[in-house]
Amino acid sequence: MDKGNSVPGPQAGSQPPPDQQEQRDSAPVREDHPGHDPYGTPPYGQPGPWAPAPPVQRPEPTPPAGTVLPGAPPPRSPRYDPWAPHPVWTVEPGPEDTEPRRLPGARRLVAGAALLALLAGVLGGVIGVYLERNGAFSDVHLSSTEGRDAPPEPGSIAGIADAVLPAVVTLHVSGSDAGATGTGFVLDDRGHILTNAHVVRPAGEGGAIQVMFASGETARAEVVGQDAGYDLAVVKVTGVTGLTPVELGDSDTVRVGDPVVAIGAPFDLAGTVTSGIISATERPITAGGEEADGSDISYVNALQTDAPINPGNSGGPLVDLDGRVIGVNSAIRTGDSGGFDAGGSGSVGLGFAIPVNQARDVAEQLINTGRATHPVIGVTLDTGYLGDGARVGSSTGGTAVEPGSPADAAGIRDGDVVTAVDGARVRSADELIVRIRSHRPGDELTLTVERDGDEVTLEVTLGEAAGGE
């Protein structure tokens, strides 16, 4: 059976047609394939009866790309085919190349990336050094210098405070209707303490006074004596040892511009130290006046200072650069009321202290006798007089000059207007009282008096009256 295709071919033993026979006879016989029939049936089956089988042709090898065949037309540029895949360009490495070559665009990209990395590294290093030097990556250690562990220099504010503070005390006064806080300072080792009369006044009858020392120790105190006219009082503590008295100075030698230090308990802040200067001397002021009869009015020829003094400083010491007391802080000028107040709202830079020479005399009297005396001339002053000076006269129509008084002896008459004391101008009745009380009984004063349009000079020797008279 034939294993070729299904197309029938010549049967075995059959003869081909005469024209095919002639072609077979004339075809050359290949010597390298003995017995080969070039017209034999190809291996894939016999050709159909309608066409002769083609001769067997062996393919020639394909010439290399770009070879121009003889007689072929010149090559033409190929047409652009938009659907054809894009060729991939590659460069074969030469014998001298060790790495594949990169395209120019890739080279620039790599170079730019390297430069950017270099700049980033340099910038990061600079920032890192800056942050490291400024402590961004480490704990903060602040610089410090060693302080001097030495006693304060004498004459300095620290030296004054160190010397005077142990003698300054804070007073807490309580009474049936009111209470007060003030300051005082130790006068001697027997326990006598000087303060203002308006500080201890709330204690009255049956009140209590507690004294707190700089060490924190406390003790009860009793009133030895007080005088509202001078606004001074002395209290005494018992059973307290190791007291440090202050040194009293001379207020007559104080000059405007002298540095001073005020020590006290403003608003109950014990041990407060402030400093300033003496801004005026012999400043006539009156303070108090809360009582209807005027028994609490004080008349002070004061030292004026800009050292801050506030409520609670009352009774505290005003000291010079040698640490000596030259005044007793007593009043301040208040900005709201426009007057002088012993317990005002706060300091406006106008504080007033009782000169220590006057305070010493009054304190000695209070300790020795329990009361103080005042210098007087023996006249009644017209407080309603609005002119310049102090007019001698009585609003009740009685005699204005006390018979046998120093004023009567000096020749002062009813209706005289006193305009000066020892050459110091007098503008009101209060100023005349202040000028007189700044002296001692027995002192001689020169009064300038206007009488019936004339100016008269009179000499008067001060008398003495018990406190309250």
VENWOBEL-V121212 format. One record per backbone hydrogen bond with DSSP energy under -1.0 kcal/mol. CO is the residue of the C=O (numbers start at 1). NH is the residue of the N-H. If there is no record, write none. Layout:
<<CO;NH> <CO;NH>>
This chain:
<<11;14> <17;21> <18;22> <19;23> <20;24> <21;25> <22;26> <23;27> <33;36> <37;40> <42;45> <48;51> <64;67> <69;72> <81;84> <103;107> <104;108> <105;109> <106;110> <107;111> <108;112> <109;113> <110;114> <111;115> <112;116> <113;117> <114;118> <115;119> <116;120> <117;121> <118;122> <119;123> <120;124> <121;125> <122;126> <123;127> <124;128> <125;129> <126;130> <127;131> <128;132> <129;133> <130;134> <131;136> <132;135> <148;150> <153;156> <156;160> <157;161> <158;162> <159;163> <160;164> <161;165> <164;167> <165;168> <167;186> <169;184> <170;212> <171;182> <172;210> <173;180> <174;208> <178;175> <180;173> <182;171> <184;169> <185;194> <186;246> <188;191> <191;237> <192;187> <193;235> <194;185> <195;233> <196;200> <197;201> <200;203> <201;204> <203;207> <208;174> <209;221> <210;172> <211;219> <212;170> <213;216> <217;213> <219;211> <222;236> <225;234> <227;232> <229;299> <232;227> <233;195> <234;224> <234;225> <235;193> <236;222> <247;325> <250;253> <251;254> <255;258> <258;278> <260;276> <261;319> <262;274> <264;272> <265;268> <266;269> <268;270> <272;264> <274;262> <276;260> <277;306> <278;257> <280;304> <283;302> <285;300> <287;298> <291;294> <294;297> <298;287> <300;285> <300;302> <302;283> <303;353> <304;279> <304;280> <305;351> <310;313> <311;267> <312;265> <313;316> <314;183> <316;329> <317;263> <318;326> <318;327> <319;261> <320;323> <324;320> <325;249> <326;356> <327;318> <328;354> <329;315> <331;352> <332;341> <334;338> <339;334> <341;332> <350;333> <351;305> <352;330> <352;331> <353;303> <354;328> <355;359> <356;360> <357;361> <358;362> <359;363> <360;364> <361;365> <362;366> <363;367> <364;368> <365;369> <372;467> <374;465> <376;463> <377;407> <378;402> <380;393> <381;383> <382;385> <390;418> <391;382> <392;415> <400;380> <402;405> <405;409> <406;410> <407;412> <413;416> <416;392> <417;450> <418;390> <419;426> <420;448> <421;424> <424;421> <427;389> <428;432> <429;433> <430;434> <431;435> <432;436> <433;437> <434;438> <436;439> <440;443> <443;462> <445;460> <446;422> <447;458> <448;419> <448;420> <449;456> <450;417> <451;454> <454;451> <456;449> <458;447> <460;445> <462;442> <463;376> <465;374> <466;469>>
